[in-house]
Structure formats: C-alpha cells, structure tokens
C-alpha cells in the first residue's frame, strides 16, 4: 500500500488520535475513508417529486420565465 505524508497541526493530530481511539480505529483509516468519500464519483440519486417539479419549471423556460412565475405566484 502506498504511503502518504501530510503536514497537520499538532493539536489537530492529538484530537484526531483521541477521536479515532474512542471509535476503535486509526487516524490513517479515518483519513483513507474520508479521501475515498470525497474522491469517488457522485452516485446517481432518485429524483424526488419536488426535484422533478423544479426541473420541469426550469426546463420550459429560462431564469427570467421562472422569476415571472414566482412573482405572479407570490403577489
């Protein structure tokens, strides 16, 4: 497994070690999990009804059209 060297504030390192110990893991494992999480491609999500409605509104016209609808709706 390749190694990675990081420069981190000493206080952060100590807090991370205590946090990891309380959870029965290592700082290395926590960093690996974090990097894996932020580096992986986003998973497709199911559209919720609200999201589909918003996409439909924005898809039929531009931003100005959407703004006019909102103005009419909230008068």
C-alpha positions in Angstrom: 0.0 0.0 0.0 1.4 3.4 -0.9 2.2 5.8 1.9 1.2 9.5 2.1 2.9 12.1 4.2 0.8 15.0 5.4 1.6 18.1 7.4 -1.0 18.7 10.1 -1.1 21.0 13.1 0.0 19.1 16.3 -3.2 19.9 18.1 -5.3 18.5 15.3 -3.3 15.3 15.3 -3.8 14.8 19.0 -7.6 15.4 18.8 -7.8 13.1 15.8 -5.9 10.4 17.7 -8.3 10.7 20.7 -11.3 10.6 18.3 -10.0 7.6 16.5 -9.2 5.7 19.7 -12.7 6.3 21.1 -14.1 4.7 17.9 -11.7 1.8 17.7 -10.0 2.9 14.5 -6.8 4.7 13.4 -6.2 8.2 12.1 -4.9 6.6 8.9 -8.1 4.6 8.4 -10.2 7.8 9.1 -8.2 9.8 6.5 -8.5 6.9 4.0 -12.2 6.7 4.4 -12.6 10.5 4.1 -10.5 10.7 1.0 -12.4 7.7 -0.5 -15.7 9.5 0.2 -14.7 12.9 -1.3 -12.8 11.4 -4.3 -15.4 8.9 -5.5 -17.8 10.0 -8.3 -21.2 11.0 -7.1 -23.8 8.3 -7.0 -26.9 9.0 -9.0 -29.9 9.7 -6.8 -33.5 9.2 -7.4 -35.4 12.3 -8.3 -37.9 13.4 -5.6 -41.2 14.8 -6.7 -40.1 18.3 -5.7 -36.9 18.0 -7.7 -38.8 16.7 -10.8 -41.1 19.7 -10.5 -38.3 22.2 -10.2 -36.5 20.6 -13.2 -39.7 20.8 -15.2 -40.2 24.5 -14.3 -36.6 25.4 -15.2 -36.6 23.3 -18.4 -39.6 25.0 -20.0 -38.1 28.5 -19.9 -35.1 30.4 -18.7 -34.4 32.0 -15.5 -36.5 35.1 -16.4 -39.5 32.9 -17.1 -39.2 31.2 -13.7 -38.8 34.6 -12.0 -42.0 35.8 -13.6 -43.8 32.7 -12.4 -42.7 33.3 -8.9 -43.7 37.0 -8.9 -47.2 36.0 -10.2 -47.4 33.2 -7.6 -46.5 35.3 -4.6 -48.3 38.6 -5.4 
